[in-house]
Amino acid sequence: MSGIEKIRNAIAKMKTVGIINNNGLRAVQRSYWPEIFHEGHPPGHGRSGSVRYLSENQRQKHVATFDGSKLVIKPTAVFQIGISQSTKGDVIYVVDDNGKFYVGMKELGSFHHSSFLAGHAVRGAGTMILEKNFEVVEVNNNSGHYCPSVPQMFRVALAIKLNGGDLERIRFKVNGGMGQASVLFEGSGMAFLHAVRDGNVAV
């Protein structure tokens, strides 16, 4: 393959995964590009093992909605994705361009935020903290692959609402990036929406 062909292929790949021309979505951060550009998937992650990318059929098991402050997962998928009524702690999530939620358990070096949409750009990403019986205690923007900020979390809040979530009962914690305060916002999801709309949270 010539140098020009390699460049063309790289540009095509960048468009496909949303690094360029991403229509406002959040692309995988530059430090993870070797993962998505690896020729033989699953690619090396640079830590240990390799990151698994889901196919369209596989990711359907990870689709979730909300019922008030509870996470709703398909009964047939509960144990397949490792989240059950007894699950407590961190669950990773992403939101796709259509506002659909995908959730799963992080497996270091094997299953990460980039796994859900096979390295493609997202509307939002982060971590949910669960209590037993699928109760959502917190939604935050903790994702090293995507490093989402306030605009992405605003879209996450809207998506939760559209998917049946009660933002008055779900706490949001939005952490800042480099050069920003460590916590930009902490409160209910509805208060976060109002704070962003009123210009009280730095975008």
PANU-922952 format. One record per residue: x, y, z of N, C-alpha, C, CB in turn. Coordinates in steps of 0.05 Angstrom, whole numbers, plus 5000, padded with zeros to 4 digits. Glycine has a CB too. Layout:
REM PANU-922952
XYZXYZXYZXYZ;...
END
This chain:
REM PANU-922952
501749765000500050005000501850255000498150005025;501250434982502850684980502350865003502350824953;504051065006503651265027501051415024505951455028;500351485000497851634994495451465002497751724965;495551204995493351025001493051005032493750744989;495250985046495150965075493851215087497950935087;494551455076493351705086490351705080494751945073;489651625056486751615049485251425067486351535020;486351195072485051005090484751115118486650735090;486851255127486751365154484651585156489551485161;484351755136482351965135479551835135482652145111;479151625119476651485117475851375144476651265096;477851255158477351135184476651355204479850985194;477951585203477451805221474551915217479452035217;473651915192470851995187468951785198470452035157;469551535194467851315203467351315233468951045194;469551355248469251335277468651605289471851235289;468551825273467752085283469952255294465752045304;472452205287474652375296474452645280477352245291;473552625255473052865239470152835228475152905217;468953065223466153075213464252915232465952965185;464452975258462952815277460252925285464552765301;459353145272456753255278456253315307454553065268;458353415321458053495349458353265369455453615352;458853025360459252805378462052815390458752535364;462552655411465152645424466652405414464852635455;468952455402470652235391472552135412472152335366;473551895407475651775424478051965425476451495414;479151995449481452175452483952075437482152205482;485652265430488052205413489751975425489652455410;490051965451491751765463490751475458492051815492;488251455450487051195445486851135415484351165458;487751305398487651255369489050995361488851485354;491250925373492550665365490650435369495050615381;488750455388486850245393484950215369485250295418;483750445360481750425339482950395311480050675340;485550465308486850435282488250175279488750665278;488350005299489749755298488549585276489649605325;490149475258489249325235487849065243491449265217;488848925263487648665270486148695296489748455272;483448715294481848745318481248475330479248885312;481148445357481248655376484048775379480248555403;484249035383486849165383488249165410486549455374;490849205410492249235435491449495449495249215431;491149485475490249725489492649885500488349655511;494849755503497149895515497449845545496950185510;495549705557495749635585496249335586493249715602;494149185586494448895585492048785570494548765614;492448565556490148455541489448625517487748415558;486948605508486048755485483148835489486348595459;482449065477479749175481477749045461479749475478;475548945472473548815455471649015444472048595471;471049005418469049175405466649015399470249315380;464249125406461748975402460649015374459649075422;459448805363458048825338455248945344457748545324;453749005323451049115326449348925342449849165298;449448665336447848475351448648455380447948205338;451248455385452248425412451548665430455348395412;451548905418451049135435448149165443451849385420;446349025429443549035436443048925464441848885416;444748745473444448635500445048845521446448395504;446449055514447349265533445449505533450149355526;443349495517441449725516440049745543439449685493;439749995553438350045578436550285576440350085601;434450285592432650515595432450575625429850465582;430550745632430250815660427350805668431351095665;426950755694424250775706424550935731423050485712;424151195729424651375751427651395756423151285776;428451295779431351295786432651025783431751405814;431150835771432150565767433150515738430050365775;435250375736436250285710434650035701439350225711;433850035676432249805666433849665645429449905655;434449405649435949245631434149015622438549145643;434348925597432848705588433348455606433548635558;431148325615431448095634433247875622428747975640;433147845596434747635584437747705583433847575555;438347955587441148045585442448095611441248295568;440948095633441948175659444548035666439848115681;444647775666447047625674449047615652446247345683;448247645627450147635605451947875605448647625578;451048105614452748335615453848395643451248585605;453248225662454548245688453248435707457348315685;450848535701449448715719446848585728448848995704;446548565754444148435765442948605787444748145775;440848505800439548655822441448695846437048505831;443448525848445248545871447748715864446148275879;447848815840450248975832450249245847450149035801;452549305859453049555872455749665862453049525903;455849925856458350045847458150155819460549845849;460550165807460750305781459850135757463650385777;458350255740457450145714458150345693454450065714;459450275672460150465651457850485631462750395637;457650715618455550755598456450935575453050875611;455150915553455351115531452551165520457351015509;452351395507449751465493450451505464448451725506;448951365446449551395418448251635405448651135403;448551665380447551905366444451925366448451905337;443151695372440251695373439151715401439151435360;440951755420440051785448439651525462437651945449;440651305451440251045463442550995483440150815441;441850875506443850815527444850535524442650865554;447450505530448750235532450250225557450550175507;449950015573451349985598452849725600449350015622;454849715617456449475621458349505644457849395595;459749285649461749285671464549315658461649025687;466049505668468749555658470549315665469849815668;472049225646474149025650476749145640473348755636;478549205658480949355650482549205629482649395675;482949345607484449235585482849055566486749075595;480249025573478548845557475948975548478048595572;474549105567471949225561471949515572469649065572;471749705553471849995561469650145547474650115553;469450405551467450565538467450535508467750855546;469850505497470050475468468850215457472950505459;468450025475467549755467464649765456467649565490;462949935468460149925461459649985431458650125478;460750205422460250295394462650245376459450595394;464350065384466649985368468450215361465749845342;468950395380470750615376469550855364472950525360;466950855357465751085344465151305364463150995330;464651545354463951775370461351735384463852025353;461051865407458651835424457352105430459451695450;454852095438453552335448454352405476450452305446;454952195491455852225519456951965529453552325537;458451985551459651745563460351805592462151645548;460651595608461451635636460851385652459951875647;460351435678459951215697457451275713462451185715;455951055718453651075736454450915761451050955723;453651015784454050875809451350755817455151055831;451250495820448750355826448650265855448350125808;446350255866445750105891444149865882444150285912;443549685901442049445895439349515882441549275920;438349325868435749345854435849565832433549415874;438149595820438549775797438050065803436649685775;438250145828437850425836440250595827437350455866;439750805811441950975802442451195823441251105775;444851175835445651365856446951615844447551235876;448551575823449951795811450551745781452551855826;450451955766451351945738453552155735448952005718;455952065725458152255722459452225694460252205744;461452375690462752385664465552255664463052665654;465952055681468551925683468951725660468751775710;470451815640471151645617473751745605468851645595;475851585608478451655597478451645567480551475608;476951475555476851455526475651695513475351205517;473551805524472052025512472352295526469151955510;473152295551473452545566471152745561476152685559;468652665566466452835560466353075579463752685563;465253295570465053545586462153625589466753765573;461753875596459053965603457053925579459054255611;457754005555455753965533454853675529456954055507;456753485532456053205530454253115553458553025529;454853215577453253135600450453255599454553215626;450253495586447553605582445953425564447853895568;447253315543445853125525445152865540447553065501;446952775558446452535574443952575591448852465591;443752815604441352875621438852865604441753145634;438852995581436552995564435752705555436953165539;437852545549437352275540436152105563439952145530;437052145587435952005610432952075613437452075636;432352325610429552415613427852285591429352715611;428852285566427352175544427051875546428752245518;428951745561428851455564427451365590431651335563;425951545602424351475625425451545652423751195624;427751675653428951745678427851985692431951775675;427851995718426952215734429352375743425152125758;429952595730432352755736432252885763432752965715;429952915775429853015802430952825823426953085810;430952565816431752355834434452235827429652135835;435752325806438352225798440452445801438252115768;442452385816444552585821446652585799445952525848;447352825791449452865771451952975784448453045748;454252875775456852985784458453025759458352795805;459153275753460653335728463453435736459153545711;465453275729468153345736469453515714469853095741;471153695721472453875702474953745690473254135715;475853855668478253765655480653915665478053785625;482853915649485254055657484754355658487453995637;485754485679485354765681482754855693485754895655;481054655700478454715711478254615739476154605693;476154705753475754595780475254295779473354745794;475954155800475653865799472753775796476853745825;470853925808468053865805466654125795466753765832;465454105771464054335760461154355769464154325730;459954125775457254115784456753865800455254145760;455053895821454053655835451353725846456053585859;449353565838446553605846444753435828445853905843;442153485829440353325814440753375784437453385822;439953185768440153215739438553445729439252955725;436153495741434553715733435853985740431753695746;437053995763438554245771440854285752439554225800;442154075743444354105723443254225697445653825718;441054125687439954235662439454535665437354085655;438154605687437554895692440155055694435854925717;442154945708444655095712446055145686446554935731;446054945668447254985641445755185625447454715626;443055155625441455345609441655635619438455255611;442055665646442255935657445156035657441355925686;446955875646449755965644451355955670449856245634;450355795689451755775715453755555717449655735737;454155405695456155195694457955255670454954905693;460555275674462355335652462255115631465155375662;461855195606461755005583464454975570459555085563;
END
